Amino acid sequence: MAALLALALAAAGLVLVLADVATTSTAPLNEAQKIVSPPAKAADTKKRMPAAGKNLATANPLYRTGRLVDVNCVPGELPAGSMTAYRRFLTRVTNCLNKAWGAQFRKAGLPFAKPRLRIITTKVKTPCGAWNAGADGVYCSTDRTMYLMISRDQLRNPFPLGITRLIAHEYGHHIQQISGIWHYYWAARVGAGKAQRLLLSRKSELQAECFSSVFMSTMQGTPLVTDADWSYTVDWFRKNGAKGWPQNDHGKGPTQAAWMTRGFNRGTPGSCNTWSANYRNVN
């Protein structure tokens, strides 16, 4: 094959390395992962939550379902400059996520519902509120919709692994929503101080990232998820993952990388139980 090839994601800056090319240290797709709306009014949630509600987070039935089902996901090519191709690619990835997690919910004996997908090119106001600053993707629990924003730069220089990881993360928040994990999250926030709220946010974000990595592991070794590209992505988050967030609500870079690695290597939802983890592992 030709010399060495690398595609740089201009706005997001993540570099796709197809050979032993030296990579840059610029930022990948900025994953907008601020949780902006509870499933119901906080006061109502608090009233409904039983004392055992914490079990929805710490001992969820999903944790006992083993490896995530491999649905042989092949979303196809993502050529530059085509919004139609982007929509097709993201729709196919979402269908893969629906199949994989739907099967996992059946194993857990839990009801499953698909999220909506909305692809946008400019910031929008969702039912959960204003668009998060610096965000390329948002999950809103109010309408159970994943909003993915594709910029002109991303359209010109698409990075399939990066956008797949991003949508799988937002889908991870949907899993938290429909499995009941977020019911505990929102109830626990009621009356909590700032430090505790940040801790709860980190547990939620790190779990969603781990869920994303679990899904990515089902495509390990494919053209979409090569070992070199995945290693580079994890290393970027280790060095830079916390830089886009003014408060420690997503976890430090090494912490993010650790949960990405854990989910990818084990491939099970049970490996993503951040709610029972020691504090030093969710810092």
ROKE-928604 format. One record per residue (C-alpha): residue in three letters; x, y, z. Coordinates in pm, 1 decimal. Layout:
<recs>
REC | ALA | X | Y | Z .
...
</recs>
This chain:
<recs>
REC | MET | 0.0 | 0.0 | 0.0 .
REC | ALA | 101.4 | 352.9 | -28.9 .
REC | ALA | 313.3 | 530.0 | 203.4 .
REC | LEU | 154.8 | 612.9 | 535.1 .
REC | LEU | -191.2 | 750.2 | 578.9 .
REC | ALA | -343.9 | 955.9 | 854.6 .
REC | LEU | -672.2 | 1139.0 | 861.1 .
REC | ALA | -693.3 | 1429.4 | 1100.7 .
REC | LEU | -1024.6 | 1529.6 | 1241.9 .
REC | ALA | -985.7 | 1903.5 | 1206.4 .
REC | ALA | -1229.7 | 2051.5 | 1454.3 .
REC | ALA | -1207.2 | 1759.2 | 1685.4 .
REC | GLY | -844.8 | 1698.8 | 1606.6 .
REC | LEU | -829.1 | 1324.1 | 1664.2 .
REC | VAL | -585.7 | 1155.1 | 1432.0 .
REC | LEU | -666.5 | 823.0 | 1270.8 .
REC | VAL | -343.1 | 631.9 | 1235.2 .
REC | LEU | -350.0 | 365.7 | 965.0 .
REC | ALA | 20.0 | 295.4 | 988.7 .
REC | ASP | 311.2 | 384.0 | 1211.8 .
REC | VAL | 267.4 | 756.5 | 1164.2 .
REC | ALA | 353.7 | 985.3 | 1451.1 .
REC | THR | 33.2 | 1123.4 | 1595.2 .
REC | THR | -48.5 | 1470.3 | 1717.3 .
REC | SER | -177.5 | 1558.6 | 2062.0 .
REC | THR | -479.0 | 1762.9 | 1960.0 .
REC | ALA | -828.2 | 1689.1 | 2087.2 .
REC | PRO | -1066.6 | 1422.3 | 1960.3 .
REC | LEU | -1440.0 | 1458.7 | 1937.4 .
REC | ASN | -1547.4 | 1648.4 | 2244.6 .
REC | GLU | -1798.5 | 1422.0 | 2408.6 .
REC | ALA | -2074.7 | 1632.4 | 2554.8 .
REC | GLN | -2170.6 | 1437.9 | 2853.5 .
REC | LYS | -2328.6 | 1676.6 | 3092.9 .
REC | ILE | -2645.6 | 1531.0 | 3232.7 .
REC | VAL | -2892.8 | 1809.9 | 3198.9 .
REC | SER | -3229.4 | 1675.3 | 3304.9 .
REC | PRO | -3361.8 | 1420.9 | 3553.4 .
REC | PRO | -3631.6 | 1175.3 | 3445.0 .
REC | ALA | -3884.0 | 1364.0 | 3658.5 .
REC | LYS | -3899.1 | 1653.4 | 3902.5 .
REC | ALA | -3649.1 | 1595.5 | 4178.4 .
REC | ALA | -3907.2 | 1613.5 | 4453.3 .
REC | ASP | -4130.0 | 1357.1 | 4282.3 .
REC | THR | -3833.8 | 1129.8 | 4222.3 .
REC | LYS | -3738.6 | 1144.6 | 4586.9 .
REC | LYS | -4089.8 | 1047.4 | 4692.4 .
REC | ARG | -4099.8 | 749.9 | 4456.9 .
REC | MET | -3758.6 | 608.4 | 4541.6 .
REC | PRO | -3766.8 | 310.7 | 4780.2 .
REC | ALA | -3491.0 | 265.6 | 5034.8 .
REC | ALA | -3351.5 | -11.6 | 4816.5 .
REC | GLY | -3331.1 | 222.0 | 4515.9 .
REC | LYS | -2953.5 | 228.0 | 4537.3 .
REC | ASN | -2955.1 | -132.9 | 4421.9 .
REC | LEU | -3066.6 | -10.4 | 4080.3 .
REC | ALA | -2719.5 | 138.7 | 4047.0 .
REC | THR | -2499.2 | -89.7 | 4254.9 .
REC | ALA | -2659.3 | -426.3 | 4175.3 .
REC | ASN | -2844.9 | -374.7 | 3849.4 .
REC | PRO | -2949.7 | -698.0 | 3671.9 .
REC | LEU | -2748.9 | -586.5 | 3367.9 .
REC | TYR | -2431.0 | -648.2 | 3563.7 .
REC | ARG | -2501.6 | -1022.8 | 3566.4 .
REC | THR | -2556.3 | -1068.2 | 3192.8 .
REC | GLY | -2200.2 | -1147.0 | 3084.6 .
REC | ARG | -2038.4 | -1019.8 | 2768.8 .
REC | LEU | -2228.5 | -776.4 | 2551.8 .
REC | VAL | -2384.2 | -953.9 | 2255.1 .
REC | ASP | -2175.3 | -925.5 | 1938.0 .
REC | VAL | -2416.9 | -829.9 | 1659.7 .
REC | ASN | -2148.3 | -826.6 | 1388.0 .
REC | CYS | -2177.3 | -452.2 | 1347.9 .
REC | VAL | -2051.6 | -331.4 | 1009.9 .
REC | PRO | -2164.6 | 29.8 | 961.7 .
REC | GLY | -1971.0 | 64.0 | 637.0 .
REC | GLU | -1760.8 | 346.4 | 500.5 .
REC | LEU | -1774.1 | 709.0 | 608.0 .
REC | PRO | -1647.7 | 915.1 | 312.5 .
REC | ALA | -1562.0 | 1280.0 | 355.5 .
REC | GLY | -1800.1 | 1556.6 | 258.2 .
REC | SER | -2127.7 | 1366.7 | 263.0 .
REC | MET | -2393.3 | 1437.2 | 524.4 .
REC | THR | -2598.2 | 1157.8 | 370.9 .
REC | ALA | -2313.3 | 916.5 | 439.4 .
REC | TYR | -2281.8 | 1049.2 | 794.5 .
REC | ARG | -2652.0 | 996.3 | 860.4 .
REC | ARG | -2636.5 | 647.3 | 714.6 .
REC | PHE | -2328.9 | 557.7 | 921.8 .
REC | LEU | -2472.4 | 690.1 | 1248.9 .
REC | THR | -2807.4 | 523.9 | 1186.0 .
REC | ARG | -2635.5 | 190.9 | 1127.8 .
REC | VAL | -2427.4 | 225.8 | 1444.8 .
REC | THR | -2741.7 | 312.3 | 1639.9 .
REC | ASN | -2913.2 | 2.8 | 1498.4 .
REC | CYS | -2617.7 | -206.2 | 1615.2 .
REC | LEU | -2642.6 | -53.4 | 1961.1 .
REC | ASN | -3016.1 | -124.6 | 1968.4 .
REC | LYS | -2961.0 | -489.9 | 1879.6 .
REC | ALA | -2673.3 | -544.0 | 2121.3 .
REC | TRP | -2825.8 | -372.1 | 2422.9 .
REC | GLY | -3174.1 | -500.5 | 2342.8 .
REC | ALA | -3041.1 | -855.8 | 2363.6 .
REC | GLN | -2859.7 | -770.5 | 2686.9 .
REC | PHE | -3178.2 | -634.8 | 2844.0 .
REC | ARG | -3360.4 | -954.9 | 2749.7 .
REC | LYS | -3091.3 | -1154.7 | 2927.0 .
REC | ALA | -3139.1 | -933.2 | 3231.7 .
REC | GLY | -3516.7 | -965.6 | 3220.1 .
REC | LEU | -3557.1 | -589.5 | 3188.0 .
REC | PRO | -3787.4 | -398.1 | 2952.1 .
REC | PHE | -3602.9 | -227.9 | 2667.9 .
REC | ALA | -3681.3 | 85.1 | 2469.0 .
REC | LYS | -3480.2 | 236.0 | 2184.7 .
REC | PRO | -3357.6 | 595.8 | 2204.0 .
REC | ARG | -3419.8 | 849.6 | 1929.7 .
REC | LEU | -3135.5 | 980.1 | 1717.0 .
REC | ARG | -3122.9 | 1337.7 | 1592.6 .
REC | ILE | -2832.5 | 1453.3 | 1378.2 .
REC | ILE | -2781.9 | 1830.4 | 1369.0 .
REC | THR | -2536.0 | 2076.7 | 1216.6 .
REC | THR | -2586.9 | 2367.2 | 1458.2 .
REC | LYS | -2651.8 | 2396.6 | 1829.4 .
REC | VAL | -3012.3 | 2343.3 | 1931.8 .
REC | LYS | -3209.6 | 2379.2 | 2250.8 .
REC | THR | -3325.8 | 2038.0 | 2367.6 .
REC | PRO | -3613.1 | 1965.2 | 2608.0 .
REC | CYS | -3338.3 | 1935.9 | 2869.2 .
REC | GLY | -3219.5 | 2293.0 | 2817.9 .
REC | ALA | -2955.9 | 2490.0 | 2629.9 .
REC | TRP | -2685.3 | 2312.0 | 2433.0 .
REC | ASN | -2380.4 | 2232.4 | 2642.5 .
REC | ALA | -2076.6 | 2443.5 | 2563.2 .
REC | GLY | -1816.8 | 2256.1 | 2361.2 .
REC | ALA | -2048.0 | 1961.8 | 2301.6 .
REC | ASP | -2068.5 | 1743.6 | 1994.2 .
REC | GLY | -2320.5 | 1504.7 | 2144.3 .
REC | VAL | -2587.8 | 1519.6 | 2413.6 .
REC | TYR | -2834.6 | 1269.3 | 2553.8 .
REC | CYS | -3155.2 | 1422.0 | 2686.5 .
REC | SER | -3349.7 | 1199.4 | 2923.4 .
REC | THR | -3670.3 | 1400.5 | 2885.3 .
REC | ASP | -3727.8 | 1293.2 | 2524.6 .
REC | ARG | -3480.4 | 1001.4 | 2532.7 .
REC | THR | -3295.6 | 1142.5 | 2234.6 .
REC | MET | -2929.0 | 1138.7 | 2136.9 .
REC | TYR | -2835.1 | 1466.8 | 1969.4 .
REC | LEU | -2519.7 | 1450.9 | 1757.1 .
REC | MET | -2380.9 | 1765.3 | 1599.0 .
REC | ILE | -2171.0 | 1727.2 | 1284.3 .
REC | SER | -1960.8 | 2033.3 | 1209.4 .
REC | ARG | -1821.8 | 2131.6 | 871.4 .
REC | ASP | -1472.7 | 2030.0 | 979.3 .
REC | GLN | -1592.6 | 1689.7 | 1094.9 .
REC | LEU | -1780.4 | 1648.1 | 770.2 .
REC | ARG | -1463.8 | 1724.0 | 574.0 .
REC | ASN | -1247.5 | 1494.0 | 786.1 .
REC | PRO | -1461.6 | 1215.8 | 935.9 .
REC | PHE | -1314.6 | 981.8 | 1195.1 .
REC | PRO | -1532.9 | 667.6 | 1212.8 .
REC | LEU | -1391.8 | 531.2 | 1539.5 .
REC | GLY | -1426.1 | 867.4 | 1712.3 .
REC | ILE | -1789.0 | 925.4 | 1618.3 .
REC | THR | -1876.7 | 563.0 | 1701.2 .
REC | ARG | -1726.0 | 596.6 | 2046.9 .
REC | LEU | -1915.8 | 920.8 | 2099.6 .
REC | ILE | -2256.5 | 784.7 | 2003.1 .
REC | ALA | -2193.3 | 470.3 | 2209.7 .
REC | HIS | -2124.6 | 695.8 | 2509.8 .
REC | GLU | -2448.5 | 887.8 | 2466.6 .
REC | TYR | -2624.3 | 555.2 | 2424.9 .
REC | GLY | -2466.0 | 455.5 | 2756.0 .
REC | HIS | -2663.4 | 734.1 | 2922.5 .
REC | HIS | -2978.0 | 593.7 | 2765.0 .
REC | ILE | -2892.6 | 256.0 | 2917.9 .
REC | GLN | -2861.3 | 424.0 | 3256.6 .
REC | GLN | -3198.2 | 588.8 | 3203.9 .
REC | ILE | -3403.9 | 285.3 | 3102.8 .
REC | SER | -3233.5 | 40.0 | 3341.4 .
REC | GLY | -3320.3 | 252.4 | 3645.3 .
REC | ILE | -2962.1 | 350.0 | 3727.0 .
REC | TRP | -3039.0 | 715.9 | 3673.9 .
REC | HIS | -3338.7 | 697.7 | 3908.1 .
REC | TYR | -3091.2 | 644.1 | 4189.0 .
REC | TYR | -2856.4 | 905.9 | 4048.7 .
REC | TRP | -3118.2 | 1179.6 | 4050.8 .
REC | ALA | -3258.1 | 1081.9 | 4388.0 .
REC | ALA | -2908.5 | 1086.1 | 4539.0 .
REC | ARG | -2847.7 | 1437.4 | 4409.0 .
REC | VAL | -3138.7 | 1575.1 | 4608.4 .
REC | GLY | -2990.2 | 1764.0 | 4901.7 .
REC | ALA | -2633.8 | 1660.5 | 4815.9 .
REC | GLY | -2348.3 | 1909.5 | 4849.6 .
REC | LYS | -2128.1 | 2018.5 | 4561.6 .
REC | ALA | -1857.2 | 1759.2 | 4622.2 .
REC | GLN | -2109.5 | 1477.1 | 4638.2 .
REC | ARG | -2285.2 | 1596.1 | 4322.5 .
REC | LEU | -1954.1 | 1601.7 | 4137.8 .
REC | LEU | -1879.8 | 1249.8 | 4260.0 .
REC | LEU | -2219.1 | 1127.9 | 4140.1 .
REC | SER | -2162.7 | 1295.3 | 3803.5 .
REC | ARG | -1824.5 | 1125.2 | 3766.3 .
REC | LYS | -1977.3 | 786.6 | 3842.1 .
REC | SER | -2242.4 | 844.2 | 3577.4 .
REC | GLU | -2001.9 | 972.8 | 3312.4 .
REC | LEU | -1736.4 | 709.5 | 3373.6 .
REC | GLN | -1997.0 | 435.1 | 3354.2 .
REC | ALA | -2131.6 | 568.8 | 3024.6 .
REC | GLU | -1776.6 | 577.0 | 2887.6 .
REC | CYS | -1720.9 | 221.9 | 3008.9 .
REC | PHE | -2047.4 | 108.6 | 2846.8 .
REC | SER | -1923.8 | 271.1 | 2525.9 .
REC | SER | -1598.5 | 76.7 | 2545.6 .
REC | VAL | -1786.6 | -247.2 | 2607.1 .
REC | PHE | -1969.3 | -192.5 | 2278.8 .
REC | MET | -1647.3 | -95.0 | 2099.4 .
REC | SER | -1491.0 | -421.9 | 2215.9 .
REC | THR | -1740.6 | -617.9 | 2005.4 .
REC | MET | -1573.5 | -468.1 | 1697.0 .
REC | GLN | -1214.3 | -515.4 | 1812.4 .
REC | GLY | -981.8 | -604.9 | 1527.2 .
REC | THR | -1215.8 | -479.5 | 1255.8 .
REC | PRO | -1121.9 | -194.1 | 1020.0 .
REC | LEU | -1332.6 | 35.0 | 1239.3 .
REC | VAL | -1161.3 | -53.3 | 1568.8 .
REC | THR | -797.3 | -144.8 | 1510.5 .
REC | ASP | -570.1 | -203.3 | 1808.4 .
REC | ALA | -347.1 | 90.6 | 1713.8 .
REC | ASP | -633.6 | 337.0 | 1678.2 .
REC | TRP | -800.1 | 226.1 | 1999.1 .
REC | SER | -475.1 | 247.7 | 2195.7 .
REC | TYR | -416.9 | 597.3 | 2063.5 .
REC | THR | -769.3 | 705.6 | 2156.8 .
REC | VAL | -738.7 | 574.9 | 2512.7 .
REC | ASP | -399.2 | 739.2 | 2547.7 .
REC | TRP | -544.4 | 1071.7 | 2432.2 .
REC | PHE | -811.6 | 1056.0 | 2700.7 .
REC | ARG | -548.0 | 963.7 | 2957.3 .
REC | LYS | -358.6 | 1283.2 | 2876.2 .
REC | ASN | -638.9 | 1520.7 | 2780.9 .
REC | GLY | -976.5 | 1378.1 | 2879.0 .
REC | ALA | -1033.7 | 1612.9 | 3171.0 .
REC | LYS | -919.9 | 1933.3 | 3003.4 .
REC | GLY | -1252.6 | 2021.2 | 2848.4 .
REC | TRP | -1443.0 | 2030.7 | 3177.0 .
REC | PRO | -1398.9 | 2320.6 | 3422.4 .
REC | GLN | -1495.6 | 2104.0 | 3719.0 .
REC | ASN | -1402.5 | 1745.5 | 3791.7 .
REC | ASP | -1742.1 | 1611.0 | 3686.5 .
REC | HIS | -1611.7 | 1359.2 | 3430.8 .
REC | GLY | -1309.5 | 1218.5 | 3610.2 .
REC | LYS | -940.2 | 1279.8 | 3564.0 .
REC | GLY | -779.9 | 1171.5 | 3238.2 .
REC | PRO | -614.5 | 856.2 | 3378.8 .
REC | THR | -944.1 | 763.1 | 3544.9 .
REC | GLN | -1133.4 | 796.2 | 3217.3 .
REC | ALA | -871.1 | 588.0 | 3039.7 .
REC | ALA | -885.6 | 322.4 | 3311.8 .
REC | TRP | -1261.6 | 272.5 | 3273.5 .
REC | MET | -1230.3 | 272.5 | 2893.6 .
REC | THR | -966.0 | 0.9 | 2917.8 .
REC | ARG | -1164.5 | -198.9 | 3172.7 .
REC | GLY | -1479.6 | -200.2 | 2960.4 .
REC | PHE | -1293.1 | -278.8 | 2640.1 .
REC | ASN | -1088.6 | -562.7 | 2785.8 .
REC | ARG | -1372.9 | -729.4 | 2976.0 .
REC | GLY | -1660.3 | -657.0 | 2741.3 .
REC | THR | -1928.0 | -686.2 | 3009.6 .
REC | PRO | -2173.7 | -435.2 | 3157.1 .
REC | GLY | -2078.4 | -571.3 | 3499.5 .
REC | SER | -1726.8 | -436.1 | 3455.2 .
REC | CYS | -1876.6 | -85.5 | 3447.5 .
REC | ASN | -2021.7 | -72.9 | 3799.0 .
REC | THR | -1880.6 | 263.6 | 3896.7 .
REC | TRP | -2145.6 | 297.6 | 4169.8 .
REC | SER | -1976.2 | 36.6 | 4387.2 .
REC | ALA | -1621.4 | 143.2 | 4304.2 .
REC | ASN | -1374.1 | 276.7 | 4554.6 .
REC | TYR | -1348.8 | 657.7 | 4559.9 .
REC | ARG | -993.6 | 657.6 | 4422.6 .
REC | ASN | -1118.2 | 475.3 | 4112.9 .
REC | VAL | -1379.4 | 741.7 | 4031.2 .
REC | ASN | -1176.9 | 1053.8 | 4106.7 .
</recs>
